[in-house]
Amino acid sequence: MEQRNIYNAVYKVNHAGGSGSCFYLKKHNLFVTNYHVVEGFKKLSIKDNNKNPFLADVVLVNPKHDIALLVAEGDFSSLPEIALADLAGVGIGQKINVAGYPFGMPFTVTEGTVSSPKQLMNNNYYIQTDAAVNPGNSGGPMFNEKDELIAITVSKFNNADNTGFGIPVSALKEILANLDGLDRSTFNVQCHGCDEMINTDEEYCPSCGEKMIENIFRERGLTELATFCEEAIRDLGIDPVLARVGHESWVFHQGSSEIRIFVYDRAYLFCTSPINVLPKKDLEPVLSYLVGADLKPYQLGIDGNQIYLSYRLHISDISSDYRDEIKQNISHLALKADEQDNFLAETYGCEFSEYAKLN
């Protein structure tokens, strides 16, 4: 399916707990996603389809409807306006498009039909579809044939094929109609009893006395390992929030090189960069260099035709006397990768990796 302009407004959500999808409402200058996608986080990053990251703050959560609103840093004026559909026109068999980032993968659109326009589950109505919906799609849009928003993708039953659900756009319209007076500089919870916007940690709603969800204002903390790695990323002048792509996992660019930091087998921390690809001809000079180069503590390796620069350590080492040296090595791997990809391109004619950022 050819990507149409409307899909430029669909972004990926990343934080230390995982990823999801979101979309931009130009009229309100807000991004929309699910509450469960951002639960436990007040600051996160969103990325467009070109992997450009933007810092975003969660400014409103509505647990009853599983909807959250985000304010992002950046100029999004060039994005298209998403129109909100009239649900009176949604019927069984109507075509539907689900857009988002399933499993954290690149942007995809799946097509299907409406199986039920008003499916009752857990005291809420949902639009049911047979379009492919997977983890990571949550928070993304469901469009009709006119590119109008009819629902926010929310879930899929485990072990059930061809069954996806969306929060009807009417729930979003209800929230948008009550945005007057919303303080966009802080985190707010919308009371499910009276729709009051609450921005202080309260046990009960100050307006109607409704009991608040326990710990809803509390942010999830980072592990010791995550804190350690983010210190190394920050030393590069990069906000680690922009690099988060899941639990103890980060991806960012240093110069042209993509840097990946992640835990392997629950025991090792890998820092690696896919820097170049092997040339199609005259391989002997570059292979000799890759075998003989002394870049300690880093290693050069090949997987297929992809050249990697890597650094591996046991997680327990971050508690050793070499902690500061290890942190410096992590930072320096990013700098070395940015240096090596240029060297291999200029000296041996190795093309840059498809993951490189060359602009």
N, C-alpha and C positions, 0 to 999 in steps of 0.2 A: 504493500500500500504506500503510495506516495505521501510523504510527510507534508501536511498542509500548514499554513501559517499559524493557525490556532494552537498548534502543539508547541510552538516556541514559548508559550506561557506555562509549560509544565516543567517543573524542576524536581531535582532529587533532594531529599532531606538526609543529612548525615549528623550523627552525634556518637558519643562514646558507647551507646547501647545498641546501635544498629542503624538502619536506614529505612526510608519510606519515600513517598512521593508528595508533591504539593503543586498548587497552581496559583496563578496571580490574578487577582481581581483589580483591574486597572482603575476602575471608578473609585474604589476604596483605598487604593495603594496598600493592599494587604495580600499576603499569601495564605492559602487555606490548606489545612491538612487534617488528619485525625488527631484527637486527643491522645489516643493510645500510642500513636507514633512518636510523640514528643514527651510522653509522661515521664516525669522525673528530671526534665531538662528545661532550663529557662533561656539558655543561649546555645545556638547550634549553627550549622552552616547549611546553605542550600547551594546546589550546583546546576548550571544550565547544561544543555546537551553537549557543549564544547568543554565541559569540566571546569568552567570558570567558577570559583567559589565566592560566596558572599556571606558575611556574618548576618545572623538573624536572631531576633529576640522573640520569644513567645509572649504575646501581650494579652491574650485571652484564651481561656480553655472553658469549654462547656462539656463536662463529662456526660451529662444526660444524653446529648446528641452525638457524643464522640467527635466533637469538632474543635479545632484549635486555629487561632489566627496569629500570623507572624508579621513582624515588621523587619524588613531587610535593609542593609546598608548598600546603596547602589542606585543607579539611574535605570529604571525599568520602563521609561516612557515610550521606548520603541516597541514594547511588547503589544500584542493584539488584545483587544477587549474581549472577554468571555461573556457571552450573553447567558442569562439565567432563563431556563425554559419555563413554560406554563405546564405543570404536571397534569393538567386536565387532558392534555393531548397524548399522554403516554399510555400505550395499550399493549396487550400480549402480541408477540410476533414482531414488534417494532425493532428496527435495527439499532444497534448500540455499539459505540466504540469506547474501549477502556484504555486509557493512556497512563504510562508511568514507568517505573524502574523495578521490575520484578527481580527478586533475589539480589538487588543491588546492581544488577547488570545495566548495560546501556539502555537508553530509551526505547520503548516498544509500544506499539498500538495493536490491540487484539479486537476482532470484530465478533459480534454475536447478536442475539435477539433478546428481547425482554421476555422472561419466562413468567414473571408475575409483577405487576406494577405496584402491588400493595401486599407484601408478605409480612405477616405479624410474627415477630420473634422477640422474646425478652421484653415485652411490653412496648416495643417500638416497631414501626412499619419500615420495611426496606423494599427497594426495587431489586428483584432477583433476575439474574441473567445467566445465559449459558456461555458467555464470553470467557475466555481464559483469564482467571484472576489468581495471582500468586502472592506470597509474602513479598513485600516491597512495593506492590501496587497500592497498598493502603494509603489513603490521603490523596490519591490522584483523582482526576475527573473521569466521569462517564458522560459522553456526548451523544446526542441524537444525530440524525442525518443532516440537520441544519447547523451542526457545530454548536448547539446550545447545550449548556450544562444541565443534566437531569438528575445527577446524583454524585456523591463522593464515595469512591470505592472504600469499602471498609473491611471485608473479610471473605474467607472461603472456608467451608467446612473441611475438616481434616478427613482424608480418605474418601472424599466425595468428588467425582469428576463433574465438570460442566455445571458447577453451582457457584456463582459469585453473587455478592450483595453490595448494594450501594445505599447510602443515606440520602433520602430524597432531598432535592434542592429546596423544598419548602422549609426544611429545618434550618438550612443556611440563611434563607431569606428572613426567617424569624429573628435570627441572631443579628444580621446586618441592620435590621430595622431598629435595633436597640443600642446602636453604637454611639449615640450622642452622649458626650461626657466621658467616653472611654479614655483613660490615661494611657497613652501609647508609650510612655517612658518606663512602665513597670509591668509586672506580671499580675494579671487579674483572673479571678475565678467567677464565672457567672452562676449564681445560685439557681438550682433547678426548681426551687420553690417559688421565687418571685422575680427572677431574672436580674437581680441586683448585681452590680459589678463590685467585687470585693478584692482589695489589694493588700490586705493585712492578714496575717495568720490568725484566723479565728476558728473556734470550735463550733460556733453556731452563727448563722447569718445574722448580722446586726439588724436587718430590716424585718425578716419574717420568723426568725428563730429556727429555721431549718438546720439540721445537723450537717456540717460540712464533711466531705470525705477526709478521712484521717491522713495526715501527712501530705496533703495535696500541695502545700507550699514548699515542701522539703525537696531539695535537689539531690540527685544521686551523686555520691562521691566517687573519686577515682581510686583505683588500686595503687599500691606502692609502685608497681612496675609502670603503670600508666603515667603517674606523676613524674617518675624518673625520665621516661622517654619524652614527655612533653617539655621537660626542662631542656633537653638536648635540642628539640625542635625550636623552642623559643630562642635558644642561643644563636640560631641562624637568622633571627629577625622575623620569624614566621609565627603567626598566631596559631597555636596548636588546635584550637577549636576548628579552624578551617581545614585542618589535616585529618580530623577524625573520620573514620569510615566504619566504626564498629568497636566492639569490646577489645581493648588492647590491640588496636589496628589503626594505622595511619597511612595516608598517601598524599604526597605533595610534590611540587616541582621546585628544584633548585636550578636556576638558569633553565637550560633546555631539558635536563634530566628528570625523569619521574623517579621519586624515591618511595619505597615501600618498607614499612616497618610492621612486623607482625610476630605473633607467637606461634611456634610450631611444636606439635606433639607435647604441649603443656610443659615443656622443659627448656626450649631454646628460643632465643630472640633472634630473628633474622632481620637484617637491614640490607636491602638489595635494590639494584637499579638496572633495568633493561636499557643499556646505553646505546648499543648499535646492533646492526645485523651484518653478518659476513658478506663480503663481496661475492659476486657470482663467478668471478674468474681470479686467477693468480692468488690462491689462498695461502700458499706456503709462507710468505713473509708475515702475514698477520697471525697465522697459527703459531709460528715460531715466537712471535712477540708474546702472545697470550700464554704460552707455556713457560716462557723464561722470565717474564716481567716480575720484578720484586716490588710489590705494592703493599707489603705488610703494614698493618694487620689485615688488609683486605685481600680478597681473592678474585681473580678473573675466571669466568667459566662460560660454557656454551651449552645451550639447550636448543637443539635443532640448528637454526642459523642465527639465533638470538644470543648476543653477548651480554653477560651480566657482570656487574661488579658487586661483590657481596661481603658482608661482615656477619659472623655468627658468634653468639656467646651463650653460655648457660645462664638461665635466669638467676640462679643463686649468686652469680658473680657480681650482681649489682649491690649486694650486701657486703662485698669484700673490701679490702684496702685499696683495690683498683677502681673503685666506683667512679671517681672523678675522671680517671683516664679513659674508662669505658664510655662515659658520657661524651667526652671530647671526641672519641673515635666515631661515635654515632653521628655527631655533627659534621666531622671531617669527611665521612663517607659521602655525604651529599655534595660537598665541595669537590672531592676527588672525582665523583661521577661526572659532574659538569665539566671538569677538566679533561677527563679521559674520552668522553664522546667526541669532543672537538679534535683531540689528538688522533684518534682512530680514523676519523673522517678525513682529516687533512693528510695523514701519513700513509694510510693504507686504502683509502677510498671506501671505507665502510659507511654505508648509509646510516642515518640516524634511525633509532627505533621508532616504530609507529606510535609509541607512547610519549615520544619527545614533544616538547612544546617549543616551537621554533619562532613564534612571533613575539 
